[in-house]
């Protein structure tokens, strides 16, 4: 596994859009391009984890 190009990401979004109502891209290295319904990078994933942890600690 490795980095994918923007054109590869666009192709994936195009294909998945045919079978799924929403399509998202996730990257642990950097935020993916805004070509899907949802694009999450490392900062967004950390924020989600922090929010989930708050709910657990209550």
Order of alpha helices (4+ residues) and beta strands (2+ residues): alpha-beta-beta-alpha
